[in-house]
Amino acid sequence: MLEQFTSWLLGLLKQLFADLWEFISDALLGILDVIITAFVTLVSAIPVPDFLGTGLGSVFAQLDSGVLWLVTQAGVPQGLAVLGLGYAFRLLRKFLTLFQW
């Protein structure tokens, strides 16, 4: 009888700690959700500058034809694309590792 009571009590304590762990992990996920939502709201509230709103195509379209040829031959559009991809990769790596590196 005493052995059954102690095993029941031990099972009750194990279930209590398992439920407490679930509660804590759910609370942490809720807090993380609020933080991420606030971050997204802040980032979306940043206004886009006028010269970036239309893209780099409009900037290159305003160049003189001779300058545009020189810029194209120098590979500036491809270089800007590589820089943009590198920056995007760096930001993605930072987010995926939770700003560890």
PyMOL commands that set and color helices and strands:
alter all, ss='L'
color gray80, all
select helices_A, chain A and resi 2-45+50-53+56-61+65-74+76-96
alter helices_A, ss='H'
color red, helices_A
deselect
rebuild
show_as cartoon
